[in-house]
Amino acid sequence: MKNLSLFLILSFCVFSLTAQIQITEDDMPYVDTFCVSITTIPEFDASLTGENYEWDYSFLEYQSQRMDTFTSVSSTPYIYQLAYNNFLDPTHKANIAQHTGGETSIQNISITENYDYFKNSTSYLKVGSGSTINSVPTVMKYEDPEILYPEFPLAYQSSSSSFSQAGTDIPTIGYYGQTIKHQSIVDGYGQLTSPFGQFDVVRVKSVINIRDTIYYESYSFGFGFDRPEVVEYIWIGKNQGIPLMKIIPSTTSNSVEYKDSVRNATIVKNLINNKNSIVVYPTISDGNFSININLIKQNNVFINITDLSGKVTNLYNQRLLKGKNTLSFSLNKNEFPANIYLVNIIIENEIIVKKIILK
């Protein structure tokens, strides 16, 4: 009997060490406002993972904080409710919305007051967004929803893949479209320690590839370009509402966001509310020109140039420091003959397009 009892105790201990927590749709965002701390860490291997892994990020120190607000679909603008609260369209009927606000500039296109719409199904999906584009409320539904995580309950080594696309006509401008390939895998579970506390977690690794398409009626041409591939590591805990941590690595440092308590009386509502100042000069050039980029925080910057035929040439892909940065370019006249060109500057979710004329 003693041997049997010892066997049962040892079996229970082994099970406790190897079992992962069950993450279900109930652990996804709910109506509330959450505080998120933001920072960067250099030269840290965020890919380390496994079964019963211990991630210790207790050393993190926040650089800024923001508030992420999730709301019911019925409390968002009525025109978006028609798109995302319609029982006749179950594919896009959302459970919750996130008001990301902010302003994005794409040349003379102004995108403000953005809402993202999500659906809890067999997995967690993003079904589309609604934004005010040039003062006109506009809906962008994904033809196939973006699958953010594998099926519930999240299980070690389970994976998911989706290919989503959406587009919209822009009054007086033309057309903007986007495709998103999102691949995810549960690559670990264990315990996460952050400045917010210690939690049992499941970790999801995502690889995201986005392609933007823009058509300008005034120029009678369009073009598409790929953004740099993004890898995200996301730690999810029970009853937390939002991920406990998200890390996006780059060649120079890791961008980190983590759920936190309010530690700063002055909180930035959302970093995207602060516009990144972009100036390209001279706009009429012999091939030599510069770009001033005044960043509100350290960030990855991707720049390419497009000719009237739609040919895209990559010019720059590096991480720039917070504050004013000046980049200088010299274009080969054989490769870039006299003509009109569009310079595309991509910073996070912002796409800024500037026109230059080579003489």
N, C-alpha and C positions, 0 to 999 in steps of 0.2 A: 504493500500500500504506500509506504514511504517513497519507494522508487517511482511509483506511478504519479504521486503528487509532485515529486521533483521534476519528472518528465513534463508534466502539464505546466509547471511554472516556467521551465526553460523554454517550452514551446511558445508560451505566451510572450515571454521576453523577446524571443527571436521575431515573432509576428509583429510586436510593437516597434522593433527596430526597422523592419522592412516595409511596413504598411505606409502608404501615402494617404494624405487627407483627401476627402471627396469634394472636388470643386464642381458645383452645379450652376444652373441658371440663377438660383437664388443668390449667388455670390457676385453676380454682375451688377453694374451700376443701378442705383435706385434714386428716387427723387430726393436730392439733398445737395449741399454745397460742401466740397472737400478742399482742404488746404494741401497744396503741393509745394515742396521745396525743390529748388533747382540748383545744380552745381555741376562742376566738371572735375574729373580726376585723370591725370596723365599716366600713361604707361602702366595700365592695370589690365590684366587679362580677365575680361569679364566672361569669357567663354567656358571657364572651368565649371564643371557640373557633374551630376551623377545621381545615384540612388543614395538616400540618406545623407545628402551633402549638406555641409554647413557653410553658408555664405556670411561672412562677417564684414559688414559695411558700417560698423558703429563709428568709424573714424570720419565719416562724411561731415562736412560743414557747409551749410546752405549759403548760397550767394544771393539768392532772391527767392521770393515766394509769390504764389498766385492762388486764386480761388477758382476751382473748376465746378461749374454749376450744371446739374442735371435736373430736368423738369419733365412734367407729363406732356404728352403730345397735345392734349386738349388745351394746354395753356400757351402753346406757340401760335404764331400768326395764322389766321383762319385759312389763308390760301395754301399754307403748308399742311394744315390739317386735312384738307381735301385730298392731298396726295398721299399722306402717311397715316391717316386714321380712317381709311376707307375699307369697309368689310368686303367690298366687291373686288378689291385688289389685295388678297391675302399675302402675296409675295412681298409687298412693300408696306404692309400694315405694321407700324412700329410700336414698340412697348414704351420707349423712352427717348428723350431728345437731350442733346447737350448744346447749350448756347455758348458758342465760342466767341461770338462778337467779332470785334476787330475789323481791320480794313486791309485789303490786299489790292495792290495797284499793278495792272498790266497795261503799260503805256497809258492810253486815255480811257481805260476800263477801270471802274471803281467797284470793288466787291466789298460789301459791308454787311453787318448784322447776320452772321452765318449761324445756322443751326444744323447739327448732324443728327441723323435719325438711326436708331438701333432697334434690333428685334431679337428677343430671346426665343430661340426655337430649339432644335436639337443641338445647335451650337449658337454662338453669339455672332450676330451679323450686323453689318452696316448696310442699310438699304438705300441711303442717299442723303442729300442735303438740300437746304433751302437758303438762298442768299438774296440780298438786294444788290442787283447789278445795274449800275448806272441809274439808280433810283427806281428800278423796276423789280418787284419781288419775283424771283425765278427759282424753279424747282429743277434739280438734277437727280433723277432716279437712276440707280444702277440697274442695267438690264438684268444682270445676275448679281445678287447681293455679295458684298465682300465678306468672306468668312474670316473672322478675326482669330478665333481659337478652334481647335478640334472639337469633336462631339463631346457632350456632357455624359457622364462625369469625366473630367479630364483624366486620362490614364497615361502612365509613363510609356513613352515611345509612340503614342497615338499621334496622328498627323492630319493635316487638312490642306487643301489647295483650292484657290478660286481665281477666276479671271473676270473682272468687272469692267464695265464701260458705261460712260454717260456723256451727254453733251447737251448744249443749249444754244439757241440763237441769241445773239447779243444785239439789241436794238442800235441801229446806225453804225454798227461796227462790223459784225460778221458772225463767226461761230467759234465756240470754245468747246473742246472735248478732252476726255481723259480716259486712259485705260490703266487698270491696276491689277498686277499679278501678285497675289499674297499667298505665301507658303508658310505653314507653321508646324511645329513639332513640340510635344512635351518632352524636353530633353533632361529633366531632372526633377527631384523633389527632396525636401528636407527642411532645414531651418534657416531662416533669414534673420539677421540682426541688423537693425538700422537705428539711426537716432530716435526713431519713433517707437522702437520696442523690438521684441523678439517674437517671431511668428513661425508656425508651421506653414509651408508654402508648396506650391507646384510651380515649376518654371516653364515658360513657353518661349521658344526661339522662333522669330519670324523673319522672313526675307521678303522684302517688298520692292517691286519694280514698277515705276510709274512712267507713262509716256503721255505727254501733253500734245494737243493738236490745236492750232490756231489758224483761222481763215479770216483775212482782211478783205472786205468787199472793196474798199477804196483802192487797194493795191491789186485786186483781182488775183490773189494767190494765197496759198496756205502752206503750212509746213508742220512737221511734227518733230519732237526731240525727246530723247530719253533722259530722265533725271538719274543721278548716281544711285546705284543700288543701296538700299538701307537695310541694315540688320538690327533687329531689336531683341533684347533679352527682357522678359517681363516676369515678375514674381507675383503670384496671386495667392491670397489667403482667404480664410473663411470669414464671411460676414463683414468684409471690408468695403464693399461698394466699388472701389477702384483698385487698380493694381497697387501693391505696396511699394513696388519699385520698377522703373524702366531705365535701361541703359542702352544707349546707341553709341557703339564704338566708332572711332575714326583712326586715321594713321597717326594723329598727334595727341589725341585725348579722348576721353569717354564722356559723353553728355549724359547726365544723371537726373532723373526726376524721382521723388519718393514721397509717399503719403506722410504727412507730418502734422504736428500741432502748430498753431499760430505762434511764431517766434519774432515776428517783426510787425510793429503797429502799422507800418505803411506797406501794404501788399499790392503788388501789381495785379490788377484784375485778370489780365491775360497778356502775355508778352506780345502777342500779335497786335494788340492795340497800339503799340508803339511802332511808328513807321521807321523803317530803315531808309535813311536818306541816300539817294543814288543820283549822281551827276556824271554825265558823259560829256567830254569836251576835247577838242572842238567838234561840233556836229558836222562841219564841212572840213574834210581833212584830205591830206595826201597819202593817208595810210597810217599815220602816227596819231594815236589818240590815247586819252587816259580816262580812268573811271575812279571817281571818289565814292567810297562806300563808308558811311558812318553808321556802324552797327550798335544796336542797343545791348548786345551781348556777343561773346565769342561764338562764331558760327561757321558752318561749312558754306562756301560760296562756289557756285557752278556757273560758268559763263560760256556761251557759244554765240556764233554769229551766223545769220541766215541771209542768203541772197534771194533775189526775186524768183528764181527757179525752185526754191525750196531746199537747196543744198545747205546742210548744216555742218559747220566746222567748230570743233571744240577749242576754246581758247584758254580756259582756266578751271582748275578744280582743286582748291586748297581750303584750309581752315584759316579764317582771319580773326584777329583779336578785336575785342570790344573797342569802340571809338572809331576815329577816322583812319581809313586805309586808302592809299592811292596806288592803283595798278596802271602800268603803262604797256601799250601794245604797239607793235609795228607790223603791218600787214604787207605781205609780198605783193607787188603790183601785178605780177603775172598770174597769181592765184586770185587776186581781188581787183579786177579792173574797175574803172570808173563806173559807179552805179549807186543805187540806194541799197543799204543793208540794214538789217535789224539786229541789234545786240540784245541778247536775252540773259538777264541776271536772275538766278534762282537761289533763294535763301529760304530754307525750310519750306513753308507752303506759299511763299510769295514768289510770283513771277513778274519781274519788271522788264518791260520791253522798251528800248530806246532806239530811235532812228538816227543813222549817220549817213552822210553822203560823201563818197570818195570821188575826188575830182581828178 
